[in-house]
Amino acid sequence: MANGTIAAFTIRTGSEIPASGVRAVVMIEVHGKMADRVAEQLRGLPQVRALHSTNGRWDFIAELQDRDLASFDETLRRIRLIDGITVTESNILLKTSKMAGPF
């Protein structure tokens, strides 16, 4: 850098910066043909960062981010009250060892 030229730099995007608060995945089972209605309501929750439809036991997997455990508990309560949701299972994400970029 003797001549003042920048040799290299790094940009960290928002997805690479560690998130504060509580992050979790919630697996969701939906009753009958209510998937579209349930998905619409889940997409309306700001804590739902991503919503995936799946095959197998669960109909949806939601990625959540909340500010603390009390808020996360309230978000889970709201999700469980959505008409058409029959079962949920949640897992809090403790540490992310790898996060890949888009395909």
C-alpha positions in Angstrom: 0.0 0.0 0.0 3.0 2.2 -0.5 1.3 4.1 -3.4 -2.1 4.5 -1.5 -3.8 1.7 -3.5 -6.2 -0.5 -1.5 -5.0 -4.1 -1.8 -8.2 -5.7 -0.6 -11.3 -5.2 1.4 -14.2 -7.2 2.7 -18.0 -6.5 2.7 -20.2 -8.2 5.3 -23.8 -8.3 4.3 -26.7 -8.4 6.8 -27.1 -12.2 6.4 -23.5 -12.7 7.5 -23.6 -10.6 10.6 -24.5 -12.6 13.7 -28.1 -11.9 14.7 -28.8 -10.8 18.2 -31.7 -12.2 20.1 -33.3 -15.6 19.7 -33.3 -17.5 16.5 -35.2 -20.8 16.0 -36.9 -23.1 13.6 -40.5 -24.1 14.1 -41.9 -27.2 12.4 -45.6 -26.9 11.7 -48.3 -29.5 10.9 -51.5 -28.1 9.2 -54.9 -29.7 9.3 -56.4 -30.7 5.9 -56.5 -28.2 3.1 -55.7 -25.1 5.2 -52.1 -24.7 4.1 -52.6 -21.6 2.0 -54.5 -19.8 4.7 -51.9 -20.8 7.4 -49.0 -19.8 5.2 -50.6 -16.4 4.5 -50.9 -15.7 8.3 -47.4 -16.9 9.0 -45.9 -14.7 6.3 -47.7 -11.8 8.1 -45.7 -12.2 11.3 -42.5 -10.1 11.3 -40.7 -12.6 13.4 -41.0 -15.2 10.6 -37.8 -14.6 8.6 -38.4 -17.5 6.1 -41.2 -20.0 5.5 -40.6 -23.3 3.7 -43.1 -25.9 2.6 -41.8 -29.4 3.1 -42.6 -33.0 2.5 -42.7 -35.7 5.3 -44.1 -35.2 8.8 -44.2 -31.3 8.7 -46.1 -29.1 6.3 -44.0 -26.0 7.0 -40.7 -25.1 8.6 -40.5 -21.4 9.7 -37.3 -19.6 10.6 -37.9 -17.2 13.4 -36.0 -14.4 14.9 -37.1 -12.6 18.1 -35.5 -10.2 20.5 -35.6 -12.4 23.6 -37.1 -15.6 25.1 -40.2 -13.9 26.4 -40.9 -12.4 22.9 -40.2 -15.8 21.3 -42.6 -17.5 23.7 -45.3 -14.9 22.7 -44.6 -15.5 19.0 -45.0 -19.3 19.5 -48.3 -18.7 21.3 -49.5 -16.6 18.4 -48.5 -19.2 15.9 -50.2 -22.0 17.8 -53.4 -20.0 17.8 -53.6 -19.8 14.0 -56.6 -21.8 12.9 -55.5 -24.9 11.0 -52.2 -25.5 12.8 -52.5 -28.8 14.7 -49.0 -29.4 16.0 -45.7 -27.5 16.3 -42.2 -28.3 17.4 -39.6 -25.7 17.9 -35.8 -25.7 18.2 -33.8 -22.7 19.3 -30.6 -22.2 17.3 -27.7 -22.0 19.7 -24.7 -21.5 17.4 -24.3 -21.3 13.6 -21.1 -23.1 12.4 -21.7 -22.4 8.7 -23.9 -20.2 6.7 -23.7 -20.6 2.9 -24.7 -18.0 0.4 -27.5 -18.6 -2.2 -27.1 -21.4 -4.7 
